[in-house]
Amino acid sequence: MKLSHIDKLESESIHIIREVASEFVNPVMLYSIGKDSSVMLHLAQKAFYPSKIPFKLMHIDTTWKFKEMINFRDDIARNYNLDLLVHINQEGVRNNINPISSGSKIHTDVMKTQSLIQALDKYKFDAAFGGARRDEEKSRAKERIFSFRDKKHRWDPKNQKPELWNLFNTKIDQGESVRVFPLSNWTEIDIWQYIYQENIPLVPLYFAKIRPIIRRNDMMIMVDDDRLKIKENEKIEQKKVRFRTLGCYPLTAAVESDASTVEEIIIELLESKYSERQGRLIDNDQIGSMEKKKQEGYF
Amino acid sequence: MDIETFFQNQNNKKQLKILTCGSVDDGKSTLIGRLLFDSKNIYSDQLSQTKIESEKYGTQGKQIDLALLIDGLQAEREQGITIDVAYRYFETEKCKFIIADTPGHEEYTRNMVTGASNSDVGIILVDATKGILDQTKRHTFILSLLGIENIIVAVNKMDLINYDEKKFKDIISSFKNFGREFNFNLQKFIPISALVGDNVFQKNTNISWYNGKSLIDELEEISLNNSFEEEIFSLPVQFVNRLSSDFRGYSGTITSGKIKVNDEVHVFSSKEKIKIIKILTPKGESDFAVKGQAVTLTLDKEVDISRGDLLCSVKNHNYFLSDQFASHIIWMNKEQMIPERNYIFKFINFQTIGKITDLVHKININSFEKIASKFLNLNEIGYTKVALNKNTIFNPYKNNKKLGSFVIIDQFNNQTVGAGVIEHELRRASNISWHQMSINKNLRSSINGQKPCVLWFTGLSGSGKSTIANIIEQKLHKLGKHTYLLDGDNVRHGLNKDLGFTDVDRVENIRRISEVSKLMVDAGLITIVSFISPFKSERKMARELVESDEFIEIYVDTPIEECEKRDPKGLYKKARSGKLKNFTGIDSNYEIPSSPEIILETNIISAEELADEVILYLKQYNKI
């Protein structure tokens, strides 16, 4: 029997997840509700089958996620009997930090990066799984699978520990931690193929449907609730759209699409000329912006 | 397109992990950019981003600089060099590729080794205008050391030498000349131009004299039957799954061979035979599983198996249970590798303390000469003997890459400082057995009404170690206790007179003293050791040789200014004037103990009173 490319990726990821469960005292899986997180969760369930996943999941809630994402998250947690923590940066909420008037940079920093750091400190996690892939973005391409973070959760890209074979250095001091990326070697198309083959449930936002949108800064933004104030020159249109990545709704651009099944999405993807992160407003702030955010402690 | 056909094609594609290596400016990043670009694996927003960056940092005038697609980290984009390993993904009709892009500079050899450790094929880039360089030889050597069987030598920048056939052939023959001693399974030579795309994807008429395939065609045809790897079942136990009370399974990734339900296998450590009842693969319960799959097995009986153990087929195999082996090691840290120092050795499913007992030779990786040396510096490769502090299961790297490889971790700063491949076992350990003596430590020491221990004094030269140690020994003698004082200076006149003051010799100095004090503790003595002993790791080594309550570390804390003022032997003066090299506190480091049992501050309290403090400690802990 020959293992296919996907079979190899699947086993590699399971190996990584088991290694963390063996070597760390208090790991957590960062669950973002998106497709990559869904695949990661699915792999974690396989890694420990027939037992329950031996660690908690955590969602960093910015309070600006799409409503459908939150519903989906709670359904999954209930249906799969998961230990799910939800953390919100309450200080950010009190200071009314939001993606619209505070701007994407401050909102992301306070409600995602700072919030994540708060939660990691609060629960004293020594390892945190993330669903990032190396093909997503150039600075991710250089990150280790086991990526060291100092006591202040910072990443030092120029001083990464060499990572050879599948031998992972899991030794850290008190207060330090690692971020672990079991999906490092998966590409976007691999993820979709796996979702199809394994029939992994996804947030419906990935599939095309008539949704209310406005056009702002050349992007289509979905009107998910009344916190998005419609300007005078804007009008709500009903468009058949879907999302290639999911985040805070005012920062996540929809794409026009007819793809309403996984098969149709894969076909659309093969014909696409644009990368998935293109729909993310926060990546394009400045050259090297992801690298800067990651050094500060971003996912 | 029909989606099922698409998936079928995807599943038939083979996965190929390739490594590009070559000297600085040979065009590695450009080649990878070209592979992504020509295979249409670049999205147009990424391309337009690269266009913006090309205008800012590009080296190709108005043309788009494909290397910028690849050089991920900002510092690299600005300096125009690759400083780390980057992984890239692209696919063709037949193949899914994962490329490790590694730097060419000699100071980044460790990154190249990292990339090579996970690759199936090595592409060695040679700049046609420069020919074979030292780096070419170094990279070829590393590929061979790490067991890469397939290499492609891509002679790049053919456009700059007007596609000159003779020059290409000269490069081939000089490569073959030095490459003779390496045993690659497949070795191909292709003339290319990554910048214009000649012979990367498309064959080019500019090089009509070349009859071979393009680079991508050659890669797609490589078959990955690792000819040397054995096919006997082995599974290192990674995780014991008994998270629910009614289930007990053993999880891990199969590193060689295959397994079926009802097969009989060995638990390697206990040699017990067990039968496989269930195999849980990622695809669900199955009758069998193969190499590369992450599985969970259930067995016919309850046996004692934990992480670190190995399940393997009952048939003959090459596994060894031993605590010593010979290996090639690549050193990856600025702090040099010192023989006899304790490090953590991490293998596929366990880690243990161990040390490199001998550096047999190091290798000049540009000329392949073997050179005698006492230590390894950053990026150097050596042939070594390794001793671990417990018996472990291993297999030579050439039989099984997963079981024959390890990384070395510093105990104190947690850095990955080295990596190694196991060549063969050393049987020495199993031939020496311990003689069981009928009179033991407890019987010896009970005659004197004492418990043996080591009082280990550490501190700068002139801090007062020997003075206090001396008073303590006198006091203990008066109390009728049996003692022995090992003093740094005195021992250097006898047992250690062959050692100097380099870091390597200091480590050996302390190692011998540690072993001597262990013998003295065994003889039932209160052993007083007074040595500068500047390094944490050697003090830790000394501590670990005896029982945990037998080692009392005493840090004599005197500020260096005070030591220098006292200067009883005039050594600080000599060191300051440069007549004495490697003097602790001046041009050699002293690592302050982080949790000694006792701290003595000599500039506040007299030596007599400090000695009493230590005596009191010994009484409190029932040593006397």
Interface residues (C-beta under 8 A of the other chain):
Chain A: M1 L3 S4 H5 I6 D7 K8 E10 S11 E12 I14 H15 R18 E19 A21 S22 K46 A47 F48 Y49 P50 S51 K52 P54 R134 D135 K138 S139 R140 A141 K142 P157 K158 Q160 K161 P162 E163 L164 W165 N166 L167 N169 K171 I172 D173 S184 N185 T187 I189 Q193 Y196 Q197 E263 I266 I267 L270 S272 K273 Y274 S275 Q278 I287 G288 E291 K292
Chain B: M1 I3 F6 F7 Q10 N11 N12 K13 K14 Q15 Y43 S44 D45 Q46 I52 E53 K56 L69 I70 D71 G72 L73 Q74 A75 R77 I83 D84 V85 A86 Y87 R88 Y89 K96 I98 R110 N111 V113 T114 S117 N118 Q238 F239 N241 R242 L243 S244 F247 S251 G252 T253 K258 L280 P282 K283 F288 V290 G292 Q293 A294 T296 R307 M332 I344 K346 F347 I348 K401 K402 S405 F406 V407 I409 N414 Q415 T416 A419
